[in-house]
Amino acid sequence: MIDLRFRQVHLDFHTSEQIVGIGSQFDAAQFAQTLKAAHVNSVTCFSRCHHGMIYHDTRFPNRHPHLQVNLLAEQIEACHALGIRVPIYITVGWDEAMYREHPECCELSPDGRLPAGPLDARWHKMCLNLRSPYIQYVEAQTREVLGMFDVDGFFFDIIFQGQCLCRFCLEGMHEAGLDPASEADRARHSKLVLDAFKRHFTQVVRSLNDTCTIFYNAGHIYPDWRPILDTYTHLELESLPSGGWGYAHFPITMRYARRLGLDCLGMTGKFHTTWGDFSSFKHPEALEYEIFTQIASGAKCSIGDQLHPTGEICPETYRLIGSVYSRVEALEPWLQGAEALAEIAVLNPEAVGKEDARVDSAASGAYHMLTETHHQFDFVDCESDLSRYSVLILPDKITLEGDFLAKVESFLDAGGSVLASHRSGLRPDAPEFALPHLGISFVREAAFSPDFVLALEPINQGTPSVPHVMYERGLEVAPLEKSRILAETYDPYFNRTYEHFCSHQHTPLKGKAARPAVVAGVRSVYLAHPVFGMYHRRGARFWKQLAMNSLSLLLPNPLVKTNAPTTAQITVTRQPAQHRTMLHILHYIPERRAETLDTIQDRLPLHNITVALRCEHAPSRAYLAPDGAALDLTYAAGYASVTVPVVDGYAVIVLKD
């Protein structure tokens, strides 16, 4: 496995051919020294950009017409002299110069449309089919780079494929016996094209360089990459919270990617918004939080920047980056080789084709509930090893069949537990539950919505003592023999229609329990409403209490206990070779301070935070990293407990065996 460096910069250089003086102010020594002073030890630099321009000497005609220096060559030489790695960026999916020369190589949608119109100021998506003359050019240009430079790595960008019906894809579909009129066949072919591209380009790179890193970027890490993961050396998780990804995307994706057997790199940006936001600067507190979230999750770090067309590096940007990376460097002894610990697995709906956005609503709701209650968890797919977990959560829409159903049954038979909600546990092709352990039978869709739920003992701690409204429709289920009803559903007088409605929103309850809302089965709890997606959409505290109180029945002694507020994020990592465990506490609160994005402007200290870690033996000592300040340590009932006087944004507690 490739062991990535912790402190990286992804240096964009998408520069129009209409701008003159490219690289005119570039000073190679100053460039490398600025990076070094900012504690950067790897920088991704450009061979070819989305405009199609090449930034070094080349036999191809698309060298930037106004390039005044052999830019990439000088960047590599200066950085290597200071021990800084320089992976090389090559665009693939977007290349405006080649689009103008070969428009037939663009993706063509099923209705015959190009990805952008001739007057649109945006990129045109190129097809990745290996038959395409454009992809043959990409290969030739990549081979030239391999022959020209001492290549540390490649970052191939915009590696995704739509349901393309260009002539190259039509030829391929006909040869494969696929029907271009079938959406399922088009989707299958697009995946074949995508995987063939990765397989071929890794073979090309390895034929000329057997040590450099290779990554294919698509702005996300997808479960359907599993069969092709051997074409990657590592994973980079592009996730700029203010650039459309949001603050939930990285932690959800990383909690999946970190179990795929490859080293992972998180990528945010120095920009206030997203890529290409020249002369903007992220609030220092926001950058701290994003980078510390990466290392606390077990990832290495990357910060996106964009070099000015003149090649002049911005000192203010690297003062900002250096202020964070200096702290990362000091913590590296406690980060290197550390594995994140987790006892809960959450099946991400995107693994079974149920995602409804870049971040699925049910996955997001589960992430927020578990983070706010300080649980330690991963997101998993149907091929993940479940044996390392105590509880499996199936949020809202995870139907079960085939091999994965058998895997879940084996997990339960081996002593694991399942928390399922709404349609999770149903068969995909029949209105019945596939998992007998849930202890319920399907009756029908609930006749009324909204309806109301009253939590009963023992899951009513901290909940309202009256039925609470559930804004979204649940299922009507019947408990089987020996199952236990943990919450009851109450119906309203009627559904709101033009014929009868009451007040501004919905009708109050009638006052008599109608059916079960939460049922405990065999090492399982089932919730009849889509509580995880509901929490993502409307955030009522009761729904979190209902789900997390149910979880506590299945996991009565969680890995972490704390008096920290819900706004604090706590993760646990372990370095087996050093015989120590780290508790990472973050307290930065993203806020919607602008109409279109969340951000962070303040670091909010916490005082006298007590954290207890479940462990078999009492640790020998506890201290804060990196300064080594000792913490008082107690051990009782299987938990090692420490109190941190102040958490000023981020603190790392070390428990030595």
Stockholm file with secondary structure:
# STOCKHOLM 1.0

chainA/1-657         MIDLRFRQVHLDFHTSEQIVGIGSQFDAAQFAQTLKAAHVNSVTCFSRCHHGMIYHDTRFPNRHPHLQVNLLAEQIEACHALGIRVPIYITVGWDEAMYREHPECCELSPDGRLPAGPLDARWHKMCLNLRSPYIQYVEAQTREVLGMFDVDGFFFDIIFQGQCLCRFCLEGMHEAGLDPASEADRARHSKLVLDAFKRHFTQVVRSLNDTCTIFYNAGHIYPDWRPILDTYTHLELESLPSGGWGYAHFPITMRYARRLGLDCLGMTGKFHTTWGDFSSFKHPEALEYEIFTQIASGAKCSIGDQLHPTGEICPETYRLIGSVYSRVEALEPWLQGAEALAEIAVLNPEAVGKEDARVDSAASGAYHMLTETHHQFDFVDCESDLSRYSVLILPDKITLEGDFLAKVESFLDAGGSVLASHRSGLRPDAPEFALPHLGISFVREAAFSPDFVLALEPINQGTPSVPHVMYERGLEVAPLEKSRILAETYDPYFNRTYEHFCSHQHTPLKGKAARPAVVAGVRSVYLAHPVFGMYHRRGARFWKQLAMNSLSLLLPNPLVKTNAPTTAQITVTRQPAQHRTMLHILHYIPERRAETLDTIQDRLPLHNITVALRCEHAPSRAYLAPDGAALDLTYAAGYASVTVPVVDGYAVIVLKD
#=GR chainA/1-657 SS CCCCCSEEEEEECCCCTTCCCBTTTCCHHHHHHHHHHTTCCEEEEEEECTTCCBCSCCSSTTBCTTBCSCHHHHHHHHHHHTTCBCCEEEECSBCHHHHHHCGGGBCCCTTSCCSSCTTCSSCCBBCCCTTSHHHHHHHHHHHHHHHHSCCCEEEEECCCCCCCCSHHHHHHHHHTTCCTTCHHHHHHHHHHHHHHHHHHHHHHHHHHCSSSEEEECCSSCCGGGGGGGGGCSSEEEECCGGGTTCTTHHHHHHHHHTTSSSCEEEEEESSSSSTTCTTCCCCHHHHHHHHHHHHHTTCEEEEEEECCTTCCCCHHHHHHHHHHHHHHHHHGGGTTTCEECCSEEEECGGGGTCCCSSSCHHHHHHHHHHHHTTCCEEEECTTSCGGGCSEEEECSCCCCCHHHHHHHHHHHHTTCEEEEETTTTEETTEEEESCGGGCEEEEEECSSSSEEEEECTTSCTTSCSSCEEECSCCEEEEECTTCEEEEEEEEESSCCCSSSCCSSSCCCEEEEEEEEEEEECSSEEEESSCHHHHHHHTCCHHHHHHHHHHHHHHCSSCSEEECCCTTCEEEEEEETTTTEEEEEEECCCCBCCSSSCCBCCCCCCEEEEEEEEECSSCCSEEEEETTCCEECEEEETTEEEEEEEEESSEEEEEEEC
#=GC SS_cons         CCCCCSEEEEEECCCCTTCCCBTTTCCHHHHHHHHHHTTCCEEEEEEECTTCCBCSCCSSTTBCTTBCSCHHHHHHHHHHHTTCBCCEEEECSBCHHHHHHCGGGBCCCTTSCCSSCTTCSSCCBBCCCTTSHHHHHHHHHHHHHHHHSCCCEEEEECCCCCCCCSHHHHHHHHHTTCCTTCHHHHHHHHHHHHHHHHHHHHHHHHHHCSSSEEEECCSSCCGGGGGGGGGCSSEEEECCGGGTTCTTHHHHHHHHHTTSSSCEEEEEESSSSSTTCTTCCCCHHHHHHHHHHHHHTTCEEEEEEECCTTCCCCHHHHHHHHHHHHHHHHHGGGTTTCEECCSEEEECGGGGTCCCSSSCHHHHHHHHHHHHTTCCEEEECTTSCGGGCSEEEECSCCCCCHHHHHHHHHHHHTTCEEEEETTTTEETTEEEESCGGGCEEEEEECSSSSEEEEECTTSCTTSCSSCEEECSCCEEEEECTTCEEEEEEEEESSCCCSSSCCSSSCCCEEEEEEEEEEEECSSEEEESSCHHHHHHHTCCHHHHHHHHHHHHHHCSSCSEEECCCTTCEEEEEEETTTTEEEEEEECCCCBCCSSSCCBCCCCCCEEEEEEEEECSSCCSEEEEETTCCEECEEEETTEEEEEEEEESSEEEEEEEC
//
